[in-house]
Each structure stands twice: as structure tokens, then as C-alpha cells.
Amino acid sequence: MDRRLTPANGRVAALELAGKIDAERYVPAEGARVTRPVLDLLAAPGGARERQLLLGEGVEIFERRDGWAFIRARRDGYCGYVEEPGLGAPRAATHIVATPATHLYAEESIKSPDLAHLSFGSRITVLHERRELFETPEGFIPKKHLREIDRPFSDPVTVAQMFFGTPYLWGGNSRLGIDCSGLVQAALLACGVACPGDSDLQQALGRDAEGEAPQRGDLWFWKGHVALMVDAETIIHANGHAMAVTYEGATKAALRIEAQGGGPVTHRRRL
């Protein structure tokens, strides 16, 4: 089983895995939500970051131990460890942050102290609609920066373009820093398309488009890398070469990546 997608760590395993995997205990999932703007999802307590979770995202907790929680992310089933204080009681979201980023204000005024910087895709519970801002349990957010959660975007490329210039960050999932698979996942999830967190898992999306003329929205994969086609000649991707989300000629990028030891394009997928 893939560790990233298996809610088991030897001590505990999800109740659904009883009889399928060895564990000391099989436990039911405890619902929770992320309460920080960005929360690192780690391979082990204090270990390497594998992905990030955003404010309001739902998780399932299987173990609390020494200040860490072993969890599964609801958005994609990714399993790992987060700092336990970054989680709180579950709450239904009504909106998402639909601009590259926004601020959370202490009062119903954009001149009031800003409490947090929130990334695109953060899940928000709106309590009341004011003249220019929405009131949430955490504070106030400009109305123009939120979108109803049941009104998905229609074009993943348009979503990806909102992240243009975002710094590259290995395992990143926010406007503060994002990697190649994080960019693709943010774009697809915003459009209501289920998408795993890592590029090797994303290779199963859609259908094979090898030999067909490239078109907007196609996914091109290399070993350990993924990009979105903007048009037949251009990709957008979060890349370590520019250390940012950038546009690049598709042919030029393929030649550069291969010359730098990344190998050829391995998959072309169409959603």
C-alpha cells in the first residue's frame, strides 16, 4: 500500500483497514478542520514536509500523540502528521477564497488590523454579509475575494494563472509558495475535479493524449514534474529552474528539462 494514501502508522490504522493491514489498534476517524492559514503535512513528526493544508480544510484524525496528529486529508486522502494545535472542531464551509490571496481583518473595516494572510482555496464559513465584507468566525474578509463553495470555476488553466509569480516551494500548496503538483491540484480542485497531491499520482488523471495535438488544459509529465498546457505551445508550471510559477514554451521546457537530467516527457494526459 502507498504510505501517502494509507491511514496507518503501525500503532493505529483506520477502522476500515482491520484485517487488511497490521496495527496495534484500529480506530474510527475523528473529524476536524485546519485552523491555521497554512499547515504543513509531514511524513513523520518533525520530519519533512510532503504537502500543505489550508484554513478550513477538513481532515480525519486517527491518533493524537506528543503534540502531533496523524491525519488523512479529506480533499485527496493524503496521510501524514500535522501539529495538533493547528486543528479544531469541524465546521461546514460556505465559501472559498477565490482570489490569489486575501487578508482577514479584526473588524468590519479594511483599516482595522489584519489578522492573517489567506491563500486561494482556503475554506471559509460566512456568518453574516456586511456592506463590503463578510463576517466569519475568525474575522472579516472582503466580499469580492470570496466565492460560494458550490460554484466551482470552469477552467483549470485560468485558476493556475492566478498563481503566476508565486515562489516555488517543495511541497507547497499556497500563494506563499507552491510546487508543480500543488499548482495542478489547486487548479483542478477549484474546478470540481478530484485530484491527488503528488505528480506521480496525478499521472492517472484523464486519458492518454500521446500523439495528439496539445491543447489548453492538457497535463504534461516528466519524472517528478508536471505542467499545464496554456495553449498548444505554452505551459504554466511551478518550477525550480525559475523558482516560481512561470510560463515557458513547451518545446523549450522539454529540451531544457531533459538536458538538465530530468528525462523526456513521460505522459501527456487530457482531462
C-alpha positions as CSV (number, residue, x, y, z in Angstrom):
1,M,0.0,0.0,0.0
2,D,1.1,3.6,-0.7
3,R,2.0,5.1,2.6
4,R,0.8,8.5,1.5
5,L,-2.7,7.1,1.0
6,T,-2.8,4.6,3.8
7,P,-4.2,5.8,7.2
8,A,-2.0,3.5,9.2
9,N,1.3,4.1,11.1
10,G,1.9,0.8,12.9
11,R,0.3,1.9,16.2
12,V,-3.1,2.8,14.7
13,A,-4.9,2.2,11.5
14,A,-8.3,3.3,10.2
15,L,-11.1,1.0,11.2
16,E,-11.8,0.3,7.6
17,L,-8.3,-1.4,7.4
18,A,-9.0,-4.0,10.1
19,G,-7.9,-7.4,8.7
20,K,-6.1,-5.8,5.8
21,I,-3.0,-4.3,7.5
22,D,-1.2,-4.9,10.8
23,A,-1.7,-2.4,13.6
24,E,-1.9,-2.4,17.4
25,R,-5.3,-0.7,17.2
26,Y,-8.0,0.0,14.6
27,V,-9.7,3.3,15.2
28,P,-12.6,5.3,13.8
29,A,-11.8,8.7,12.2
30,E,-12.3,11.8,14.2
31,G,-13.4,14.8,12.1
32,A,-11.5,18.1,12.4
33,R,-10.6,21.2,10.4
34,V,-7.5,23.2,9.8
35,T,-7.4,26.4,11.9
36,R,-4.2,28.0,10.6
37,P,-3.8,29.8,7.3
38,V,-1.3,27.1,6.2
39,L,-0.4,23.9,8.0
40,D,2.4,21.6,6.9
41,L,1.6,18.0,6.4
42,L,4.7,15.9,7.3
43,A,6.0,12.4,6.6
44,A,6.7,12.0,10.3
45,P,6.5,14.1,13.4
46,G,9.1,16.9,13.0
47,G,10.0,15.4,9.6
48,A,10.0,16.5,6.0
49,R,7.1,18.5,4.6
50,E,5.2,16.5,2.0
51,R,2.2,18.8,1.4
52,Q,0.3,21.7,3.0
53,L,-3.3,22.2,4.1
54,L,-5.2,25.4,4.1
55,L,-7.5,27.1,6.6
56,G,-10.9,25.4,6.8
57,E,-9.9,22.2,5.1
58,G,-11.3,19.0,6.6
59,V,-9.2,16.2,8.0
60,E,-9.7,12.9,9.8
61,I,-7.7,12.3,12.9
62,F,-6.6,8.8,13.8
63,E,-4.0,9.5,16.5
64,R,-3.0,12.3,18.8
65,R,0.5,11.9,20.3
66,D,3.0,14.3,21.8
67,G,1.6,17.4,20.2
68,W,1.2,15.7,16.8
69,A,-1.9,14.4,15.0
70,F,-1.8,11.6,12.4
71,I,-4.4,12.5,9.9
72,R,-5.9,11.9,6.5
73,A,-6.8,15.0,4.3
74,R,-10.4,14.9,3.1
75,R,-9.5,16.7,-0.2
76,D,-7.4,13.9,-1.5
77,G,-6.8,11.1,1.1
78,Y,-3.2,12.2,1.7
79,C,-2.0,10.9,5.1
80,G,0.7,12.2,7.4
81,Y,1.4,14.3,10.5
82,V,0.4,17.9,11.4
83,E,0.9,19.9,14.6
84,E,-2.1,19.1,16.7
85,P,-2.7,22.8,17.8
86,G,-3.4,23.6,14.1
87,L,-6.6,21.6,14.2
88,G,-10.0,22.4,15.6
89,A,-13.6,21.2,15.6
90,P,-15.1,20.6,12.2
91,R,-17.3,23.3,10.6
92,A,-19.1,23.4,7.3
93,A,-17.6,25.9,4.8
94,T,-19.8,28.1,2.7
95,H,-17.2,29.9,0.6
96,I,-13.6,29.7,-0.7
97,V,-11.0,32.4,-1.1
98,A,-11.3,32.9,-4.9
99,T,-8.5,35.5,-5.4
100,P,-4.8,34.7,-5.2
101,A,-4.8,35.8,-1.6
102,T,-6.7,37.9,0.9
103,H,-6.5,39.3,4.4
104,L,-8.5,38.5,7.4
105,Y,-9.4,41.7,9.3
106,A,-10.2,42.1,13.0
107,E,-13.1,44.4,12.4
108,E,-15.6,45.5,9.7
109,S,-13.0,47.8,8.1
110,I,-10.0,47.3,5.8
111,K,-8.2,49.8,8.1
112,S,-8.5,47.5,11.1
113,P,-5.6,45.2,12.0
114,D,-5.1,42.3,9.6
115,L,-5.1,39.0,11.5
116,A,-3.9,36.6,8.8
117,H,-3.0,36.2,5.1
118,L,-5.2,33.6,3.5
119,S,-4.4,31.8,0.2
120,F,-6.6,30.9,-2.7
121,G,-8.7,27.8,-1.9
122,S,-9.0,28.5,1.8
123,R,-12.4,27.3,3.0
124,I,-14.4,29.9,4.8
125,T,-17.6,29.9,6.9
126,V,-19.6,33.1,6.3
127,L,-21.8,34.1,9.2
128,H,-23.2,37.5,8.0
129,E,-22.9,39.7,5.0
130,R,-21.9,43.3,5.6
131,R,-21.7,46.1,3.2
132,E,-18.3,45.4,1.8
133,L,-17.0,42.5,4.0
134,F,-18.2,39.1,5.1
135,E,-18.2,38.3,8.8
136,T,-16.6,34.9,9.6
137,P,-15.9,33.2,13.0
138,E,-12.2,34.3,12.5
139,G,-12.8,37.9,11.4
140,F,-13.8,39.9,8.3
141,I,-12.9,39.2,4.7
142,P,-13.6,41.4,1.6
143,K,-16.7,40.1,-0.2
144,K,-15.1,40.4,-3.6
145,H,-12.4,37.9,-2.5
146,L,-14.8,35.0,-1.7
147,R,-16.9,32.7,-3.9
148,E,-19.7,30.3,-2.9
149,I,-18.3,26.8,-2.4
150,D,-21.0,25.3,-4.6
151,R,-20.0,27.4,-7.6
152,P,-16.8,25.9,-9.0
153,F,-14.5,27.5,-11.6
154,S,-14.7,26.2,-15.1
155,D,-11.1,26.4,-16.4
156,P,-8.2,25.0,-14.5
157,V,-5.7,27.0,-16.5
158,T,-7.3,30.2,-15.5
159,V,-7.0,29.2,-11.9
160,A,-3.4,28.2,-12.4
161,Q,-2.7,31.6,-13.9
162,M,-3.8,33.3,-10.6
163,F,-0.6,31.8,-9.1
164,F,1.7,33.3,-11.7
165,G,4.8,34.6,-9.9
166,T,4.2,32.6,-6.7
167,P,7.5,31.4,-5.3
168,Y,8.4,27.8,-5.8
169,L,8.2,25.8,-2.6
170,W,8.7,22.0,-2.4
171,G,5.5,20.5,-1.0
172,G,3.8,23.9,-1.1
173,N,0.1,24.4,-1.6
174,S,-0.5,28.1,-1.1
175,R,0.1,31.5,-2.6
176,L,3.0,31.9,-0.3
177,G,4.8,29.0,-2.0
178,I,3.7,26.2,-4.3
179,D,5.2,23.3,-6.2
180,C,4.3,21.7,-9.6
181,S,1.8,19.2,-8.3
182,G,0.4,21.7,-5.8
183,L,-0.4,24.1,-8.6
184,V,-2.2,21.4,-10.7
185,Q,-4.2,20.2,-7.6
186,A,-5.3,23.8,-6.7
187,A,-6.4,24.4,-10.3
188,L,-8.3,21.1,-10.6
189,L,-10.0,21.1,-7.2
190,A,-11.2,24.6,-7.7
191,C,-13.0,23.3,-10.8
192,G,-14.6,20.4,-9.0
193,V,-12.2,17.8,-10.5
194,A,-10.8,15.3,-8.0
195,C,-7.0,15.4,-7.9
196,P,-4.3,13.7,-5.8
197,G,-1.5,15.7,-4.3
198,D,1.7,14.4,-6.0
199,S,2.6,14.3,-9.6
200,D,3.2,10.5,-9.8
201,L,-0.4,10.1,-8.6
202,Q,-1.7,12.7,-11.0
203,Q,-0.5,10.7,-14.0
204,A,-3.6,8.6,-13.8
205,L,-5.9,11.6,-14.4
206,G,-7.9,11.9,-17.6
207,R,-6.9,9.9,-20.7
208,D,-3.7,9.4,-22.7
209,A,-3.2,12.2,-25.2
210,E,0.1,10.9,-26.6
211,G,0.4,11.7,-30.4
212,E,-2.5,14.2,-30.3
213,A,-2.0,18.0,-30.9
214,P,-1.6,19.7,-27.5
215,Q,-4.5,21.8,-26.3
216,R,-5.3,24.0,-23.4
217,G,-5.7,22.1,-20.1
218,D,-3.5,19.1,-21.1
219,L,-1.1,17.8,-18.4
220,W,2.5,17.1,-19.4
221,F,4.5,14.9,-17.0
222,W,8.2,14.4,-16.5
223,K,9.8,12.2,-13.8
224,G,8.8,14.1,-10.7
225,H,7.3,17.1,-12.5
226,V,4.0,18.2,-14.1
227,A,2.9,21.2,-16.1
228,L,-0.4,22.5,-17.5
229,M,-0.7,23.5,-21.2
230,V,-1.9,27.1,-21.6
231,D,-2.2,26.6,-25.4
232,A,-0.6,24.4,-28.0
233,E,2.8,25.9,-27.5
234,T,3.0,27.2,-23.9
235,I,2.9,25.6,-20.4
236,I,2.5,27.1,-17.0
237,H,4.2,25.3,-14.1
238,A,5.8,25.9,-10.7
239,N,9.4,25.0,-11.3
240,G,12.8,25.1,-9.5
241,H,14.5,26.5,-12.6
242,A,12.8,29.9,-12.2
243,M,11.9,29.3,-8.5
244,A,8.4,30.5,-9.3
245,V,5.2,29.8,-11.2
246,T,6.1,30.8,-14.8
247,Y,5.1,30.4,-18.4
248,E,7.5,28.6,-20.7
249,G,7.5,27.4,-24.2
250,A,6.5,23.7,-24.1
251,T,9.2,22.5,-26.5
252,K,11.9,24.7,-24.9
253,A,10.9,23.4,-21.5
254,A,11.0,19.8,-22.6
255,L,14.5,20.2,-24.1
256,R,15.8,22.1,-21.0
257,I,14.4,19.6,-18.5
258,E,15.9,16.6,-20.5
259,A,19.3,18.4,-20.9
260,Q,19.3,19.0,-17.1
261,G,18.9,15.3,-16.4
262,G,15.1,15.3,-15.8
263,G,14.4,13.0,-18.7
264,P,11.9,13.3,-21.5
265,V,8.1,13.9,-21.2
266,T,6.7,10.6,-19.8
267,H,3.0,11.2,-20.1
268,R,0.6,13.5,-21.9
269,R,-2.9,13.4,-20.3
270,R,-6.2,15.1,-21.3
271,L,-8.9,15.7,-18.8
